[in-house]
């Protein structure tokens, strides 16, 4: 899958393809038109509590990831994840837009890993597996 990451403060480009904001809060000082978004998938962002917790403890990446994946298993997050999967048609590039200053590790990085299948959810099930199963069934239909 062709998934890229980009900070909200970087200029959009044609190479970005479909752009999705995956933060719960709108990036400060950025106008809606400037982001050129396909959609703002607020439900894919970590909860405010988890976001604040991780901001105070950036070294706790594995715990953040585990808690975030649990949040992604909630129905509203799964619906947003399904919308993202629908945008990932073969040959289509999707860019996950985020505002975090930490470019090395943030919720968009976890989402990218999850979408690309580089890492499995802690239980071996969850939103990615279920979305994949739905896509596989839809592909088998004539």
C-alpha positions, 0 to 999 in steps of 0.5 A: 500500500502506498501510504505517506506521512506529512506534517500539517505545516508542510505544503501539500504537493501533487505527490501526496495523493489523497490527504487525510488529517488524523489528529483530534485537534485542528493544527494551530494557525492552519487554514482549512483550504491550505491543507487540501484534505480529502477528509478529517478523520478525527475518530482515528486520532487518539483520545484526548487523555491518551494524547496528553499522556503520551505528550508527557511521556514520549519515551513510552512508545510501546505503551502508547501504541498498545493503548492506541490500538485498543482505541482503534478497535472502537466502532467509530474508529473502525468506521473511519479506518474503513473510510481510509481503506476505501481510499487505498485503491491499487496505485493510489497514494494516501498521505496521513497528515498530522500536527505533532512536532515529534515526526519520528513517532506519533499516532500517524506513524502507528496508523501507517504501520497498522495499514501496511501490516508491518505490525499486528494489533496486540490481539491479532484481531482488530480494525485492520483485520476486520477491514481486510476481511470485508475488502476481501469479501467485496473483491470476491463479489462479481 
